[in-house]
Amino acid sequence: MKLILDACCGSRMFWFNKNHPNAIYMDIRNFEDTLSDGRKLEVKPDVVGDFRDMPFPDNSFHLVVFDPPHLVQAGEGSWLAKKYGKLGLNWEQDISAGFGECMRVLKPNATLVFKWNEEQVKLSELLDAIGNEPLFGFRRGKTHFLVFMKDEVSG
């Protein structure tokens, strides 16, 4: 079993090594397309799966990266929806379930890095939906990187 899970890898945009040997890349999508500006978009996960119901045992990973779709409104065929994915109408339940799954597959005392862009959903709404407070984080523009730790008892 690998040490790191990227639960919503998309095109692996923020990875320096897009094929890191210690990482498993998962996404619900698997496709290739050409964007309107001519750039190629590839979403090629190692595992096709839903972040709300991950196909991994409890306590599997030392690090989980969670960069779920953050758009509620985007045209189905739009480049934004293709590149970043799109949340459903019940985004609060979806994100809460995804956060719970990330914590479930983390080993005790392991780390979750959660990336969120608040273009359409504010950070305060996200934190209300997941019901957890991050240890610390970093904000650049509308994008937040939040760090959580799974304790020994909870999941």
C-alpha positions as MATLAB code, in Angstrom:
seq = 'MKLILDACCGSRMFWFNKNHPNAIYMDIRNFEDTLSDGRKLEVKPDVVGDFRDMPFPDNSFHLVVFDPPHLVQAGEGSWLAKKYGKLGLNWEQDISAGFGECMRVLKPNATLVFKWNEEQVKLSELLDAIGNEPLFGFRRGKTHFLVFMKDEVSG';
ca = [
       0.000    0.000    0.000;
       1.260    3.475   -0.841;
       1.634    6.189    1.813;
      -0.272    9.078    0.201;
      -3.770    9.335   -1.251;
      -4.877   12.167   -3.503;
      -8.638   11.654   -3.188;
      -9.654   14.023   -6.039;
      -6.569   14.189   -8.226;
      -8.090   15.745  -11.342;
      -5.184   16.580  -13.653;
      -2.738   16.622  -10.698;
      -2.197   20.355  -11.158;
      -0.412   21.153   -7.926;
       1.882   18.120   -7.809;
       5.539   18.752   -8.639;
       5.918   15.051   -9.507;
       2.612   14.088  -11.113;
       3.540   10.394  -10.765;
       4.953   10.389   -7.248;
       5.923    6.817   -6.335;
       4.358    7.039   -2.847;
       0.989    8.364   -4.036;
      -2.239    6.801   -5.226;
      -4.269    9.169   -7.398;
      -8.047    8.755   -7.289;
     -10.805   10.603   -9.129;
     -14.380    9.844  -10.104;
     -13.543   10.903  -13.663;
     -11.231    9.353  -16.260;
     -10.958   11.246  -19.544;
      -8.875   13.259  -21.987;
     -10.020   16.422  -23.730;
      -8.735   19.497  -25.502;
      -9.732   22.794  -23.919;
     -10.927   25.743  -25.993;
      -7.453   27.308  -25.853;
      -5.891   24.148  -27.320;
      -4.365   22.790  -24.110;
      -4.754   19.075  -23.404;
      -6.577   18.086  -20.239;
      -5.964   14.612  -18.848;
      -7.684   13.167  -15.811;
      -6.090    9.729  -15.499;
      -6.389    8.421  -11.933;
      -4.814    5.187  -10.703;
      -8.168    4.398   -9.083;
     -11.548    5.535  -10.401;
     -13.599    6.112   -7.288;
     -15.942    8.424   -5.424;
     -14.484   10.433   -2.542;
     -17.747    9.875   -0.638;
     -17.196    6.096   -0.606;
     -13.505    5.258   -1.010;
     -12.394    1.718   -1.870;
      -9.646    1.629    0.787;
      -9.491    0.045    4.243;
      -9.594    2.121    7.420;
      -6.272    3.576    8.609;
      -4.466    3.106    5.270;
      -2.582    6.351    4.568;
      -0.084    8.632    6.283;
      -1.215   11.628    4.233;
      -4.431   12.402    2.367;
      -4.770   15.302   -0.052;
      -8.374   16.443   -0.526;
      -8.960   18.956   -3.319;
     -12.629   18.350   -4.157;
     -14.582   20.301   -6.758;
     -15.477   23.714   -5.366;
     -17.878   24.943   -8.031;
     -21.623   24.667   -7.549;
     -22.443   26.625  -10.684;
     -20.655   25.778  -13.931;
     -21.962   24.711  -17.304;
     -21.860   20.935  -17.810;
     -19.568   21.177  -20.842;
     -17.662   24.251  -19.687;
     -13.883   24.192  -19.385;
     -14.247   25.028  -15.675;
     -16.390   21.934  -15.074;
     -14.022   19.794  -17.151;
     -10.909   21.056  -15.393;
     -12.151   21.223  -11.796;
     -15.294   19.105  -11.638;
     -18.573   20.324  -10.203;
     -20.402   19.828   -6.922;
     -24.010   18.728   -6.807;
     -26.963   20.511   -5.235;
     -26.285   18.674   -1.952;
     -22.673   19.872   -1.816;
     -22.693   20.154    1.994;
     -23.513   16.455    2.427;
     -21.067   15.450   -0.328;
     -18.173   17.428    1.169;
     -19.017   16.237    4.690;
     -19.063   12.605    3.500;
     -15.791   13.126    1.622;
     -14.122   14.670    4.668;
     -15.334   11.729    6.764;
     -13.929    9.244    4.243;
     -10.585   11.070    4.192;
     -10.410   10.798    7.978;
     -11.467    7.142    7.882;
      -8.655    6.119    5.526;
      -6.031    8.135    7.425;
      -3.886    6.351    9.974;
      -4.116    7.653   13.559;
      -2.068   10.836   14.045;
      -1.823   11.285   10.260;
      -2.399   14.441    8.236;
      -5.104   15.660    5.868;
      -4.349   18.599    3.569;
      -7.597   20.122    2.295;
      -7.512   22.625   -0.583;
     -10.549   24.857   -1.048;
     -11.356   27.791   -3.315;
     -14.122   30.049   -2.066;
     -15.147   31.547   -5.401;
     -18.694   30.182   -4.953;
     -18.767   28.661   -1.451;
     -17.228   30.598    1.422;
     -14.714   28.964    3.725;
     -17.022   29.504    6.709;
     -19.775   27.524    4.913;
     -17.308   24.736    4.151;
     -16.157   24.523    7.785;
     -19.790   24.424    8.936;
     -20.450   21.556    6.511;
     -17.531   19.419    7.710;
     -17.921   20.310   11.397;
     -14.169   20.384   12.075;
     -11.680   23.132   12.686;
      -8.318   22.986   10.927;
      -5.099   23.085   12.918;
      -3.721   25.800   10.651;
      -3.783   26.882    7.053;
      -2.663   29.268    4.382;
      -4.668   31.539    2.127;
      -3.668   32.961   -1.231;
      -6.407   34.972   -2.857;
      -9.557   32.854   -2.648;
      -7.674   29.564   -2.286;
      -7.102   28.019    1.139;
      -4.869   25.147    2.170;
      -6.123   23.703    5.460;
      -4.331   21.126    7.601;
      -6.145   18.638    9.831;
      -4.806   15.764   11.932;
      -6.626   12.566   12.739;
      -6.280   11.835   16.428;
      -5.832    8.363   17.869;
      -9.453    7.919   18.947;
     -11.711    9.610   16.390;
     -12.117    8.973   12.708;
];
